[in-house]
Amino acid sequence: MNPPVRLVATDLDGTLVRSDGTISPRTAEALIAAESAGIDVVFVTGRPLRWAEDVFGYVGGHGFAIVSNGALVWDVARSVVQRTRAIEPAVAFEVTERLRAAVPESHFAAETLAGIALEHGFMERYPVPPGAVRGSAAEILTEPAFKLLARHEELDPQDYWDRAIAAVGDLVEVTWSSATTLLEMSAYGVTKASTLALFCEERGISAAEVVAFGDMPNDLPMLEWAGTSYAMANAHPTVRAAAALVTGTNDEDGVAQVMEQLLDRPNAAG
């Protein structure tokens, strides 16, 4: 007999969040029903805190979020940091030096609790928050970074990922979740899976009692760790190959489909 589900860990973009940036009423109801049934719901996302806050209302009043690919655990109910696992400035700077030497025309940005800081050559695809620092690598890497970003305007994501791992994989964890060539680097050993495992260990929850959902390569460690893992039908091919099961797309409320089955709850939307 399978152990009961005690925790649902779900990615956001491309997984829980629809293509239009919303969380559907059906999915919101499924999350609330899970919380009411005593199942913890934890958002585990590559988003920095400043973007993850947009959907915190759906975690429930006592929920937690693991953001920046495991670098920060945020207590949503109290709006405080529970755990940080950041890249120290000296390590981050060495990463930029090595990666730029291995792959010229690499440009960097860093996410901290204060927000994002960017090199002058880093071409952000989203509006940069007011007051964001722009400068050289030395100028932007002055405090521990939850996530170090590297962008290249000519390579494809897989090629850049492979070359980055060869150059700096002994210093940081390298992954990606974007349709553009944007790498996401965390402190060595820090992944969605390793932080989720710590979170669960503190609460006496085993991997076998966790159901996880994801769609992109940064979700792979979490999907491999969880007792039950679902790739979204819209997931990257590597994710579909790694996950034990596949559910509907994010636009089809694939996470809600599974949660309704777990709760033996009919779809209220019919």
Backbone bond lengths (Angstrom), bond angles and torsions (degrees), N, CA, C in turn:
res aa  C-N    CA-C-N  psi(-1)  N-CA   C-N-CA  omega(-1)  CA-C   N-CA-C  phi
1 M - - - 1.473 - - 1.525 109.61 -
2 N 1.317 115.99 132.90 1.457 120.58 179.02 1.524 110.45 -70.60
3 P 1.347 117.67 144.14 1.460 119.66 176.98 1.521 110.42 -66.42
4 P 1.327 117.72 156.75 1.462 119.42 178.72 1.523 111.21 -67.30
5 V 1.314 115.51 153.23 1.460 120.64 176.46 1.521 108.52 -79.49
6 R 1.327 116.54 124.54 1.461 120.99 178.94 1.525 112.56 -111.33
7 L 1.335 116.84 -18.37 1.464 118.93 -177.44 1.521 110.20 -148.91
8 V 1.314 116.04 135.54 1.460 123.38 172.57 1.520 108.17 -109.30
9 A 1.318 116.56 122.34 1.458 122.72 178.71 1.522 107.86 -111.71
10 T 1.322 116.42 119.18 1.460 118.66 -175.83 1.517 112.36 -131.62
11 D 1.308 113.86 135.08 1.462 121.59 169.07 1.531 108.49 -65.76
12 L 1.322 116.32 166.09 1.462 120.56 179.55 1.524 112.15 -102.23
13 D 1.323 117.66 -78.91 1.468 121.33 -172.44 1.530 111.37 -65.43
14 G 1.321 115.47 128.82 1.453 121.09 -178.63 1.510 113.48 79.12
15 T 1.331 116.77 -1.48 1.469 121.56 -177.44 1.524 110.47 -125.64
16 L 1.307 116.57 -73.97 1.473 120.86 179.04 1.526 111.30 -86.69
17 V 1.339 115.29 -35.73 1.463 121.54 -176.01 1.526 109.58 -88.42
18 R 1.322 116.06 133.72 1.461 120.99 178.92 1.528 111.38 -72.29
19 S 1.311 115.50 169.12 1.467 120.61 -177.39 1.518 112.65 -62.63
20 D 1.341 116.78 -23.48 1.465 119.56 178.90 1.528 112.42 -88.18
21 G 1.346 116.96 6.88 1.455 120.73 176.44 1.508 114.95 87.63
22 T 1.334 118.55 6.10 1.464 121.41 -177.43 1.530 110.87 -108.04
23 I 1.319 114.53 163.45 1.457 121.77 168.29 1.517 106.56 -108.82
24 S 1.329 116.63 124.49 1.461 120.86 -171.92 1.522 111.37 -69.02
25 P 1.341 117.42 157.48 1.470 120.41 174.44 1.529 112.57 -56.81
26 R 1.324 116.79 -37.69 1.467 119.89 179.34 1.525 110.59 -61.90
27 T 1.317 117.02 -45.53 1.452 120.35 179.97 1.522 111.27 -66.77
28 A 1.331 116.31 -41.76 1.464 119.90 178.33 1.526 110.52 -59.25
29 E 1.325 117.13 -41.89 1.463 121.03 179.48 1.526 111.15 -65.02
30 A 1.331 116.53 -38.20 1.464 120.04 179.21 1.523 111.25 -65.67
31 L 1.328 117.08 -38.55 1.464 120.86 177.92 1.524 111.07 -64.76
32 I 1.315 115.63 -43.59 1.465 120.21 179.25 1.526 110.42 -63.88
33 A 1.328 116.43 -41.45 1.464 120.65 179.80 1.525 110.90 -63.81
34 A 1.321 117.22 -38.84 1.467 120.53 178.46 1.526 110.76 -63.64
35 E 1.336 116.00 -46.34 1.466 120.17 177.84 1.521 110.44 -59.37
36 S 1.320 116.92 -42.40 1.471 121.31 -179.60 1.517 111.52 -64.66
37 A 1.329 116.82 -29.06 1.467 121.64 179.25 1.523 112.34 -85.23
38 G 1.334 116.97 2.82 1.459 120.69 178.53 1.509 114.76 87.04
39 I 1.327 117.55 13.82 1.465 122.00 177.45 1.530 108.16 -96.39
40 D 1.321 116.81 121.44 1.461 120.29 177.29 1.519 109.98 -69.36
41 V 1.315 116.79 137.88 1.460 122.40 174.59 1.523 107.95 -114.29
42 V 1.316 116.49 121.82 1.461 121.85 -178.50 1.523 108.53 -123.11
43 F 1.326 116.31 124.63 1.455 120.50 172.74 1.527 107.67 -79.90
44 V 1.320 116.86 129.03 1.460 122.02 -179.73 1.520 106.41 -125.80
45 T 1.318 116.45 103.63 1.456 120.75 -165.89 1.521 113.05 -133.90
46 G 1.318 114.80 155.71 1.448 120.09 170.99 1.519 112.41 -80.02
47 R 1.332 116.79 -13.41 1.465 119.96 -179.77 1.527 111.15 -58.82
48 P 1.322 116.75 142.83 1.463 118.48 168.75 1.523 109.91 -70.29
49 L 1.312 116.02 166.53 1.462 120.17 -177.25 1.525 111.62 -56.14
50 R 1.325 117.56 -39.34 1.467 120.78 -174.91 1.529 112.41 -64.18
51 W 1.331 117.82 -24.40 1.462 120.69 175.89 1.523 112.15 -95.39
52 A 1.326 116.10 -32.49 1.466 119.09 -178.19 1.525 111.18 -66.79
53 E 1.320 117.53 -29.72 1.464 120.80 -178.45 1.527 112.56 -58.32
54 D 1.326 116.97 -22.92 1.467 120.37 -178.66 1.527 112.45 -61.11
55 V 1.328 117.09 -26.00 1.468 119.37 -175.64 1.525 112.50 -118.52
56 F 1.306 118.55 11.08 1.461 120.45 -177.66 1.524 112.84 -62.95
57 G 1.297 117.87 -25.17 1.447 120.07 179.75 1.516 113.21 -60.57
58 Y 1.335 116.39 -20.19 1.459 120.42 -178.26 1.530 113.12 -88.89
59 V 1.345 117.98 -5.69 1.457 119.99 -179.20 1.514 110.75 -77.48
60 G 1.311 116.72 -23.22 1.457 120.41 -174.28 1.520 109.31 102.07
61 G 1.309 116.29 163.07 1.458 120.65 -173.32 1.507 115.22 -66.32
62 H 1.342 118.00 -17.41 1.468 119.14 -177.17 1.526 111.16 -122.50
63 G 1.312 116.64 21.23 1.455 119.63 -173.69 1.514 114.62 -81.31
64 F 1.320 114.71 171.07 1.459 123.16 176.18 1.522 108.86 -128.04
65 A 1.315 115.89 158.28 1.457 121.62 174.90 1.525 108.41 -133.80
66 I 1.303 115.43 137.94 1.465 122.73 172.98 1.516 105.90 -106.43
67 V 1.322 117.25 113.55 1.459 121.06 -172.59 1.528 110.71 -117.18
68 S 1.331 114.67 171.87 1.474 121.99 -179.45 1.529 111.18 52.30
69 N 1.330 116.02 45.38 1.468 122.67 175.98 1.525 113.35 57.06
70 G 1.326 116.68 32.86 1.460 120.07 175.65 1.511 115.26 105.18
71 A 1.321 118.11 -3.65 1.462 120.36 -175.50 1.520 113.40 -78.11
72 L 1.334 117.81 -18.13 1.460 120.97 -175.96 1.525 109.91 -143.71
73 V 1.322 116.04 129.44 1.467 121.46 171.60 1.521 106.92 -107.09
74 W 1.331 115.36 124.56 1.461 121.94 -173.93 1.519 110.10 -114.89
75 D 1.317 115.50 127.06 1.462 121.76 175.04 1.524 107.00 -83.08
76 V 1.327 115.92 104.74 1.463 120.51 -173.84 1.522 111.38 -66.64
77 A 1.318 116.73 -40.64 1.459 120.22 -175.75 1.527 111.67 -63.33
78 R 1.329 116.53 -39.22 1.468 120.31 -176.53 1.525 113.34 -100.77
79 S 1.331 116.87 -5.88 1.467 122.41 -178.25 1.525 111.60 54.80
80 V 1.336 115.34 50.07 1.463 120.77 178.61 1.525 109.58 -137.06
81 V 1.327 114.88 158.96 1.460 121.64 175.70 1.521 109.66 -76.52
82 Q 1.327 116.82 132.15 1.458 120.17 174.12 1.527 111.64 -98.91
83 R 1.342 116.70 -35.52 1.468 120.29 -178.23 1.518 109.19 -154.13
84 T 1.334 117.01 142.93 1.458 120.93 171.94 1.521 109.27 -127.56
85 R 1.335 114.96 146.17 1.464 121.69 179.37 1.533 106.61 -141.26
86 A 1.300 115.94 76.45 1.464 121.75 -168.12 1.531 112.74 -98.13
87 I 1.347 114.50 165.68 1.470 122.83 173.24 1.525 107.65 -88.21
88 E 1.317 116.62 126.85 1.461 119.61 178.41 1.537 109.77 -70.33
89 P 1.338 117.56 148.49 1.473 120.50 -175.50 1.526 114.44 -54.58
90 A 1.321 118.29 -41.40 1.465 120.16 -178.25 1.522 111.50 -64.01
91 V 1.328 116.26 -38.23 1.463 120.44 178.26 1.525 109.79 -68.55
92 A 1.321 116.78 -44.26 1.462 120.64 179.77 1.527 110.77 -59.71
93 F 1.324 116.44 -42.07 1.464 119.34 -179.60 1.529 110.93 -65.67
94 E 1.341 117.24 -40.47 1.466 119.52 177.76 1.525 110.82 -62.72
95 V 1.320 116.63 -37.33 1.468 120.47 176.93 1.523 110.51 -60.13
96 T 1.325 117.11 -46.01 1.466 119.40 -179.39 1.522 110.89 -62.76
97 E 1.328 117.35 -39.65 1.470 120.60 -179.67 1.532 110.84 -65.46
98 R 1.314 116.42 -47.12 1.461 120.45 -178.35 1.523 111.98 -65.98
99 L 1.328 116.40 -45.72 1.457 119.41 -175.36 1.522 110.92 -69.83
100 R 1.327 116.79 -36.71 1.462 119.02 178.22 1.526 110.99 -66.28
101 A 1.350 116.40 -34.51 1.462 119.72 177.21 1.527 111.09 -69.60
102 A 1.338 116.63 -38.87 1.462 120.65 -178.23 1.520 112.27 -76.99
103 V 1.347 115.91 -34.96 1.466 121.07 -178.43 1.530 108.04 -134.31
104 P 1.319 117.42 87.41 1.463 120.12 179.47 1.531 112.16 -55.01
105 E 1.310 115.42 155.55 1.467 123.36 -177.26 1.531 112.82 72.13
106 S 1.318 116.42 18.90 1.464 120.08 169.47 1.524 108.34 -79.52
107 H 1.306 116.80 140.82 1.471 121.85 177.74 1.527 108.50 -132.55
108 F 1.334 115.83 150.82 1.456 120.50 -165.88 1.525 113.34 -127.60
109 A 1.346 113.66 155.58 1.458 122.19 171.78 1.522 107.08 -145.27
110 A 1.317 116.44 160.19 1.462 120.81 -178.28 1.521 110.01 -133.40
111 E 1.336 115.28 135.88 1.456 121.79 174.88 1.524 109.06 -101.04
112 T 1.325 116.27 126.13 1.449 122.11 174.70 1.527 108.42 -126.55
113 L 1.312 116.48 178.50 1.461 118.83 178.56 1.525 110.44 -62.43
114 A 1.328 116.85 -27.25 1.463 120.88 -179.38 1.526 112.92 -78.96
115 G 1.346 117.08 -15.41 1.462 119.81 -178.45 1.514 111.37 132.87
116 I 1.320 116.19 -156.66 1.459 121.40 -176.62 1.526 110.70 -104.60
117 A 1.344 115.33 142.33 1.459 122.66 172.85 1.522 107.08 -125.62
118 L 1.337 117.37 138.13 1.460 120.50 -169.02 1.518 111.69 -131.71
119 E 1.340 115.77 144.16 1.449 120.16 168.22 1.532 108.78 -67.74
120 H 1.316 115.92 157.10 1.471 119.38 -179.17 1.524 111.85 -60.08
121 G 1.344 117.28 -33.41 1.459 119.99 -176.96 1.510 115.09 -86.88
122 F 1.329 117.77 -1.51 1.460 120.98 -179.03 1.521 108.99 -79.80
123 M 1.342 116.65 116.89 1.461 121.80 -175.78 1.518 109.34 -95.03
124 E 1.322 117.08 94.77 1.467 122.51 -179.98 1.521 109.94 -70.44
125 R 1.335 115.87 141.40 1.466 121.68 -179.15 1.529 111.99 -92.01
126 Y 1.320 116.82 -9.66 1.458 121.61 -179.34 1.523 109.06 -121.30
127 P 1.316 117.40 159.21 1.465 119.55 179.35 1.528 111.37 -56.23
128 V 1.308 116.20 133.19 1.457 121.49 179.22 1.525 108.53 -83.59
129 P 1.337 117.82 130.87 1.471 119.79 -177.71 1.519 111.96 -59.30
130 P 1.315 117.86 147.26 1.471 120.76 176.14 1.521 110.42 -56.36
131 G 1.319 115.33 137.03 1.456 119.97 177.88 1.510 115.32 85.78
132 A 1.342 117.23 -0.34 1.461 119.40 178.84 1.529 110.02 -63.32
133 V 1.321 115.87 138.87 1.463 121.61 -177.38 1.521 110.01 -80.26
134 R 1.330 115.89 136.52 1.466 122.32 170.55 1.520 107.18 -120.70
135 G 1.340 116.15 136.74 1.457 118.82 -179.63 1.511 110.93 -179.05
136 S 1.325 116.18 -165.41 1.458 121.77 175.60 1.520 109.36 -76.40
137 A 1.327 116.57 171.25 1.463 119.83 177.80 1.522 110.78 -57.70
138 A 1.315 116.92 -42.68 1.464 120.11 179.95 1.522 111.29 -63.34
139 E 1.316 116.98 -32.96 1.465 120.84 -178.15 1.523 113.03 -78.24
140 I 1.331 117.66 -28.59 1.466 119.14 -177.34 1.530 112.95 -95.33
141 L 1.339 116.49 -14.81 1.474 119.85 -177.23 1.519 110.19 -105.30
142 T 1.314 115.55 63.25 1.463 120.60 -176.42 1.523 113.12 -105.08
143 E 1.332 118.39 -6.47 1.452 122.25 178.91 1.524 108.96 -144.00
144 P 1.326 117.41 162.28 1.467 119.20 -178.97 1.532 111.56 -54.37
145 A 1.330 115.38 137.18 1.465 121.74 -177.35 1.521 109.86 -107.37
146 F 1.324 115.71 130.17 1.455 119.54 174.54 1.522 110.54 -71.08
147 K 1.325 115.35 -32.81 1.459 119.77 179.84 1.520 108.79 -150.25
148 L 1.324 115.98 129.85 1.457 122.21 173.81 1.520 107.14 -102.36
149 L 1.319 116.72 124.83 1.457 122.63 -177.89 1.521 110.07 -104.31
150 A 1.317 116.13 141.23 1.466 121.66 175.12 1.522 108.24 -130.57
151 R 1.319 115.99 130.95 1.464 120.61 -178.38 1.527 110.01 -123.72
152 H 1.329 114.59 143.79 1.465 121.07 174.41 1.518 107.64 -133.67
153 E 1.312 116.18 135.84 1.466 120.05 -173.73 1.525 113.62 -92.35
154 E 1.339 118.39 -1.28 1.457 119.70 -176.07 1.524 113.97 -121.77
155 L 1.322 118.36 -32.55 1.456 121.18 -176.99 1.526 111.38 -81.99
156 D 1.337 116.72 159.86 1.461 119.58 172.38 1.525 108.15 -87.40
157 P 1.353 117.73 159.44 1.467 120.30 -173.30 1.524 114.32 -57.11
158 Q 1.343 117.92 -43.92 1.465 119.82 -176.92 1.520 111.28 -64.39
159 D 1.316 117.59 -42.69 1.458 121.74 179.58 1.530 110.31 -62.39
160 Y 1.319 115.89 -45.61 1.460 120.07 -179.18 1.530 110.25 -64.68
161 W 1.308 117.03 -41.28 1.459 121.80 178.77 1.530 110.61 -59.70
162 D 1.317 116.43 -48.72 1.460 120.57 -178.88 1.533 110.92 -60.59
163 R 1.318 117.11 -43.52 1.455 120.34 -178.24 1.526 111.48 -70.91
164 A 1.305 116.72 -33.86 1.463 120.42 178.66 1.526 111.24 -68.87
165 I 1.313 117.18 -41.87 1.468 120.08 179.00 1.523 110.05 -61.60
166 A 1.315 116.93 -40.22 1.466 120.23 178.33 1.527 111.35 -64.04
167 A 1.325 116.55 -33.84 1.469 120.21 -175.22 1.518 113.45 -86.26
168 V 1.338 117.85 -38.64 1.469 119.88 -171.67 1.526 113.72 -133.26
169 G 1.325 117.17 11.18 1.459 120.07 -176.74 1.518 114.73 -64.16
170 D 1.332 117.60 -14.29 1.465 120.35 176.17 1.520 112.14 -88.26
171 L 1.335 116.77 -4.94 1.463 121.29 -178.57 1.521 112.90 -108.63
172 V 1.331 116.54 -35.42 1.467 121.60 -174.74 1.519 109.69 -144.27
173 E 1.332 115.16 165.11 1.459 121.05 170.23 1.523 107.78 -87.68
174 V 1.327 116.90 131.05 1.459 121.74 -176.89 1.517 109.49 -117.14
175 T 1.331 115.98 129.06 1.456 119.72 177.03 1.527 108.78 -150.47
176 W 1.337 116.23 -174.24 1.465 119.78 177.26 1.519 109.55 -158.30
177 S 1.319 115.07 154.99 1.467 120.39 -179.90 1.520 111.61 -145.26
178 S 1.321 116.99 9.81 1.456 121.77 -173.91 1.520 111.00 -105.68
179 A 1.312 115.95 154.89 1.461 120.49 174.23 1.522 111.14 -75.47
180 T 1.333 116.96 -16.85 1.454 121.30 176.14 1.526 109.44 -97.34
181 T 1.317 117.38 173.34 1.458 121.11 -177.27 1.522 109.52 -83.83
182 L 1.311 114.65 79.77 1.460 123.24 -178.46 1.518 108.48 -129.50
183 L 1.337 116.35 113.66 1.454 121.05 177.14 1.519 110.38 -90.33
184 E 1.329 115.71 147.77 1.457 122.28 178.69 1.527 107.52 -120.35
185 M 1.320 117.00 121.19 1.462 121.43 -176.99 1.514 110.87 -117.37
186 S 1.325 115.33 133.24 1.456 123.21 178.32 1.521 108.91 -117.97
187 A 1.322 116.73 168.20 1.461 120.89 175.57 1.523 109.72 -55.55
188 Y 1.324 115.92 149.72 1.461 120.59 -177.08 1.532 109.69 -56.93
189 G 1.320 116.05 129.33 1.456 120.99 -179.58 1.510 114.80 88.02
190 V 1.322 117.27 -5.93 1.465 121.18 -178.24 1.522 109.37 -97.29
191 T 1.319 115.31 115.86 1.455 122.64 175.63 1.521 107.94 -137.72
192 K 1.303 116.04 172.43 1.469 119.17 172.43 1.529 109.99 -55.72
193 A 1.320 116.76 -39.61 1.461 120.87 -176.63 1.518 112.20 -69.16
194 S 1.325 117.65 -46.24 1.465 118.89 -174.60 1.523 111.84 -66.68
195 T 1.337 117.08 -36.90 1.467 119.18 177.86 1.518 111.09 -74.14
196 L 1.322 117.74 -38.67 1.463 120.33 176.04 1.521 110.33 -62.23
197 A 1.334 117.64 -38.65 1.463 120.83 178.57 1.525 110.92 -62.98
198 L 1.334 117.50 -42.12 1.466 120.64 176.56 1.520 110.90 -62.85
199 F 1.336 115.74 -44.09 1.463 121.50 179.75 1.530 110.28 -58.52
200 C 1.324 116.31 -45.70 1.465 120.58 -178.18 1.526 111.22 -70.41
201 E 1.320 117.27 -39.37 1.469 120.17 179.73 1.525 110.88 -59.15
202 E 1.321 116.90 -40.17 1.467 121.02 179.34 1.526 111.73 -62.82
203 R 1.318 116.70 -22.40 1.467 121.24 -176.90 1.532 112.79 -109.17
204 G 1.323 115.95 8.36 1.455 119.52 178.83 1.508 114.15 68.18
205 I 1.328 116.55 28.26 1.469 121.92 179.79 1.520 108.65 -103.51
206 S 1.312 117.13 128.18 1.457 121.04 179.31 1.523 110.40 -88.96
207 A 1.326 115.83 161.83 1.465 120.50 177.22 1.521 110.85 -58.85
208 A 1.328 116.48 -33.47 1.467 120.36 -178.64 1.523 112.15 -65.12
209 E 1.332 117.32 -19.50 1.461 121.82 -178.35 1.523 112.50 -96.38
210 V 1.351 116.48 9.90 1.459 121.88 -176.49 1.524 110.47 -112.64
211 V 1.333 115.78 135.19 1.461 122.90 170.45 1.524 107.34 -111.76
212 A 1.331 117.04 128.79 1.462 120.98 -176.31 1.519 110.97 -124.14
213 F 1.336 114.78 149.98 1.463 122.84 -179.48 1.524 109.81 -130.36
214 G 1.344 117.45 141.02 1.455 120.15 176.62 1.509 112.45 -165.22
215 D 1.341 114.73 174.30 1.467 118.35 -176.47 1.529 114.80 -141.90
216 M 1.338 118.40 -12.32 1.470 119.68 -174.06 1.530 111.06 -129.62
217 P 1.356 117.17 167.40 1.468 119.54 -176.03 1.528 115.33 -54.55
218 N 1.332 117.97 -29.36 1.472 117.30 178.73 1.522 112.54 -69.50
219 D 1.340 117.27 -11.38 1.463 121.65 176.58 1.524 112.78 -88.33
220 L 1.323 117.66 -12.44 1.460 120.23 -172.41 1.530 113.56 -56.63
221 P 1.341 120.65 -48.25 1.471 118.51 -179.68 1.528 112.50 -59.08
222 M 1.323 117.37 -39.96 1.461 120.98 -179.73 1.530 110.99 -65.89
223 L 1.322 117.37 -42.48 1.457 121.10 -179.32 1.528 111.19 -67.53
224 E 1.317 116.25 -32.56 1.463 120.00 178.22 1.528 111.45 -74.68
225 W 1.340 116.84 -28.28 1.472 120.94 -177.97 1.523 112.44 -81.58
226 A 1.297 117.56 -39.64 1.463 121.48 -173.37 1.530 111.51 -66.10
227 G 1.328 115.58 148.51 1.455 120.60 179.22 1.517 112.58 -61.95
228 T 1.331 116.12 -37.28 1.467 121.79 176.41 1.518 108.23 -129.94
229 S 1.306 117.33 128.41 1.463 120.05 -177.36 1.514 110.59 -129.92
230 Y 1.320 114.55 141.11 1.466 122.30 178.60 1.528 109.55 -124.39
231 A 1.325 115.55 128.82 1.454 120.86 166.96 1.519 107.68 -91.93
232 M 1.319 115.98 145.67 1.453 119.44 173.59 1.527 109.07 -74.50
233 A 1.314 117.03 152.19 1.464 120.15 179.07 1.523 111.55 -61.86
234 N 1.328 116.52 -24.12 1.463 121.65 178.37 1.524 112.28 -91.27
235 A 1.332 118.32 10.01 1.466 121.77 -173.22 1.523 112.18 -70.96
236 H 1.335 114.31 160.19 1.461 122.12 173.00 1.533 108.27 -59.10
237 P 1.339 118.44 145.15 1.470 120.54 -176.77 1.531 114.03 -54.39
238 T 1.334 118.23 -36.30 1.465 120.06 179.60 1.526 111.20 -65.01
239 V 1.318 116.51 -31.25 1.465 120.87 -179.61 1.522 110.34 -75.43
240 R 1.316 116.31 -43.17 1.466 118.94 177.74 1.525 110.88 -62.07
241 A 1.334 116.66 -34.59 1.460 120.26 -179.71 1.530 111.64 -71.14
242 A 1.342 116.65 -32.15 1.464 120.65 -175.17 1.518 113.47 -85.70
243 A 1.316 117.16 -32.24 1.467 120.33 -175.02 1.521 110.76 -73.80
244 A 1.322 115.12 148.03 1.463 119.69 179.79 1.520 111.72 -70.21
245 L 1.324 116.75 -32.45 1.456 121.84 -173.49 1.527 109.84 -137.48
246 V 1.328 115.84 161.99 1.466 121.55 177.88 1.522 108.16 -127.68
247 T 1.335 115.70 135.37 1.457 120.56 175.74 1.527 109.03 -115.55
248 G 1.325 117.06 -174.37 1.461 120.42 -178.87 1.521 112.33 -65.92
249 T 1.302 115.92 175.21 1.460 120.30 179.41 1.523 110.43 -71.41
250 N 1.326 114.90 170.04 1.466 119.05 175.73 1.523 111.06 -63.27
251 D 1.320 117.67 -33.37 1.465 120.24 179.40 1.524 112.65 -77.62
252 E 1.333 116.33 -11.37 1.470 121.59 176.00 1.530 111.45 -101.32
253 D 1.335 116.67 10.65 1.471 121.20 -178.72 1.526 111.50 59.41
254 G 1.331 115.02 46.69 1.463 120.31 -177.31 1.518 113.55 -58.86
255 V 1.336 117.84 -37.75 1.469 120.18 178.40 1.519 109.51 -65.67
256 A 1.327 117.64 -44.93 1.464 121.33 179.80 1.526 111.01 -61.88
257 Q 1.322 117.58 -36.91 1.463 120.39 178.94 1.524 110.76 -55.95
258 V 1.320 115.73 -46.44 1.466 120.13 -178.53 1.522 110.90 -70.56
259 M 1.317 116.99 -42.64 1.460 119.82 -177.78 1.524 111.70 -64.57
260 E 1.320 116.77 -35.89 1.470 119.97 176.19 1.520 110.73 -63.28
261 Q 1.331 116.95 -37.41 1.463 120.43 177.15 1.525 110.70 -67.98
262 L 1.331 116.11 -41.68 1.474 120.24 179.23 1.524 110.99 -60.19
263 L 1.323 115.02 -38.34 1.465 120.50 -176.85 1.513 112.53 -90.57
264 D 1.352 115.47 -1.07 1.467 121.12 -175.55 1.520 109.78 52.34
265 R 1.351 113.43 48.17 1.458 120.36 -174.43 1.518 109.00 -119.70
266 P 1.312 120.38 120.83 1.467 121.00 179.35 1.519 111.37 -64.17
267 N 1.320 116.07 150.19 1.458 121.44 177.67 1.521 110.11 -65.42
268 A 1.313 114.56 116.82 1.472 119.50 -178.26 1.523 111.55 -63.68
269 A 1.352 115.59 -24.20 1.464 119.17 -178.98 1.530 111.33 -84.58
270 G 1.314 116.71 -1.51 1.464 119.99 178.37 1.501 111.70 85.03
